[in-house]
């Protein structure tokens, strides 16, 4: 069940964007699941659901996503895109880029994009530590994509001591600023940027500009990586991101550059 937060700063601050229907709730199982259910009821594009706590949050490959109540921005948006099916991954990249820009605006912290859907520290002693994951899920009707729900969990105000299973690989924005981050302000900044980036995706020139910024934000391009897929694992050099947002990897064995559409990518050393 979702309830509108009438008159809140967030709701008024995103008026004029596609995201003016913003709901903020204390707890739910999964904001993505709630909006997928809303999509089946015909809810139009633009509904946003933010939760203080999720009891059944999920990441890619159905991995669990757990965060202390109020410690993260847990948010999903309902989109009904006009993009071709093969372009839908750009929605995930736009979500990530909007978050990178919003975090820098609100906190001054510089993040980067680890392909395909993680936000990581871009520089400094905690480089590559994960702060956010993004999950896009589609609803298909009559053989076509009718709706896409894009969800994000972004660590903002975590305790100083992270759980043991995260301490070596993750961090939170407040650990980098040494002070709390306003979740509502960050959410507004993210939604406003995401709205503008989504408009760019429908225009070829805008899409090219967008992909240029994505490449500049990538912490994967220029790295030696290990790609793990269901059928194989291999190492190679991440050399670019394609026009569809896929990772291009040179195996270094004389074969053609491989376009990675799905899989886990593990960073190793920089190339060279």
N, C-alpha and C positions, 0 to 999 in steps of 0.2 A: 504494500500500500504506500502511495506517495502523497504528499501534501504540499501545496504551494506555500512559499514563504512570502506573504504579501507585504509589499512596501519595504523589503530589505534593500540594503545598499546594492547587493549583487544584482537583484532583479532590475532595479532602475538603471544601473550602470551599463547593462548590456542591451537596453532598449535600442531599437533601430537595427539590431543584428538579427540573424535567423534564430538566435538562442534566447529569445525573450521569455520563453516558457521554462523557467528555472525552478526546480523543486529541491529543497534541502531537508534531509531527514536524519534522524538520529541513528537508525540502524536498519539494515536489510541483509538478506543473504548475499545478493550480487546485484549491483547497479546495472550491469550488462543484461543479466537475465530479466530484470524488471522492465527495461526498455524494449527488449525483444518481445516480451509479452504485450507491451503497449503498442508495438508496431503491428502485431497481429490484430489489434482492435482498430487499426486505421488511424492511429494518432499521427498527425502530420510531422514533417521534418522540424527539428529545432528544439524538441523537448530535451532538457538537461536534468540529470539526477545526480545530486551530490549526497554522499552519506558520511556521517561521522565515523561509522564503523560498519564493516562487512563481516559476516560470519562464514561466508562461502565464496570469498573472492577467488578468482582464477586468473592465471596467466597463460602464456602460450603452452601448447602440448598438455593442457589441462592441469598445469601445476598450480598448487595453492598459493594464494597471496594473502598474507596475514600482517596486520598492522595494529598497534595499540589505538584505542578509540581517540579520535581527534588529532592523531599524530601525522596523518597524511591527507593529501587531497585525493579523495576517492570519487571519481566522477565519470559519468558516461553521457554520450550525446547520441541522439537519434537522427540519422541522416537518410535522405531519400535521393541519392546522387543520380545525375544524368550521365555520368562517366560510362565508358565502355567497361565490360567486365574485367578485361586485362589491365585496366588502369586503376582498379579499386585499391591496390596497395598504396597508391599515392595518398589516400586518406589517412593511413597510418603515419606516413612520413610528414604530412602536414600537421597532424596532431603533435608529433614530436618536435617539429621545428617551432610551432607556436609555443610549446612549453619551454623550450630553450630560451626563446626571446622573452617570455613572460618572467621566467626565473631571474634572468639578468636584469630586467627592468625593476623588479620588486626587491631583489636582494643583492644585486651586483655580482652574483655567482655565475661563472661561465661553465655551462654544461656542453656536452657533445653527444652525438648520436652514434651509438654502437648498433650497427645493422644486425637484425632488422627492426627491433622495436624497444631498445633499452636506452635510457638516458644515463649518462655517466659523467663523472668529473672529467673535465677536459684538460686540466693542467694542475701542477703542484704535486705535493707528496701523496695525495690520495687519488691520483690520476687513474682512471678506469674503474673506480668504485661506482657501483650502481646506485642510482637514486630513484629510478622509475621504470615501470614496464607498461606497455600498451597492448591492448587486445582488441582487434576488430572482428566482429561476427556478423555474418550476413543472413538475411531472411530471403529465401527464394520462393517465388510464386509463379506458377505457370512457366517454369523454365527460365525465369529471369530474376535478377536481383531486385527485390522490391524495397528493401531497406538495409542499412548497415548501421550497427551500433558500435561506436568506438569508445572504449573505456581506458582509463589511465589511473594508476596508483602512483603518486609522487610523494616521496618521503620529505616532510617539511619540518616537523617538530618532534623528533624522536628523542627518547632518553639518552643520556651520555653513553651508557653501556648498551650496545646492541646485543641481541640474542647471539649465543655462541655460533650458531650455524650461519650467521650473517656478518659477524664481526670482521672477517678478513676480506669480504667482497663487496660490502654495501656501506652506505653512509646516508646522511640526511642533510638537507640544506642548512638547518640550524647549526649543525656541527661545523659548517664551513663559514658561517657568519658570526658564530658565537653569540647568537641572539635569536629570539623567536621570529617566525615568519607568519604574516597575516594570511590565513588560508583564503578568506573571502576576497581580499585584494588580489591574490595570486590567481584565483579562479576567474575573476573578471578580466584580468590582463590576458590570460590564456584564451578565454572565449572570444574576446575581441580580435586577437591575432588569428585564431583558428578560422573565424568567420571570413576575414580578409584573404587568407591563404586558400580557402575553399573556392572563393570567387576566381582566383588565379588559375585554378586547375581546369576550368572550362575553356580557357583561352590558350591556344598553342604558344603564343609568345609569353604569356604569363606563366605557363607551365615550364617553359625553358628557363625563365628567370628563377622560378621557384626551385628547380632542380639544381641550378648553380649554387644557390644558398645551401641546399641540403648537402651537396658535395663539400662545400666549405666547412659545414658543421660536423661532417663525418669524422669519427675517430677510428674508423675501420679502414678507409682508403689509405694505402701506404703502409699497411701492416701485413706481416706474415700471419696467416690465419689457418685454423683447422676447421673444416666444414664437416659437420656430423649430420648425416641424413639417415633415414630408416634403412636404406640399402647399402650405404657405404660411408666411409670417412676418408678424408684426404686433406693434405696441406697444400697451400698455394699462396700467392701474393694477391691481396685485394687491390685492384687497380682502378676501379671506377664504379659508379652507379648508373644503371641504364636509364633510358627515357621512361621506363615503366617502374622505376624505383628498385630494380633488382640489382643484386651485387654481382660484379664482374670479377672473376678470379682467374689468375694465370697459374696453372698447375706447374709450369716450368718444365714440362716434358715434351715440348714441341707441339702439343695439341692446341686446338683452338681455345680462345678465352671462353671460360664456362660461365653461363648466366645462372646464378643461384636464385631460385624463386622461393624456396622454403628450406629450412634447416637451421640448426644451431651453429653459430659462428663464434669461435673462441680466439681471442687475440693472443698473438705471440709477440715477437720482437718487431720493431719497425723494419721496413725493407731497407736494405743497404747498410 
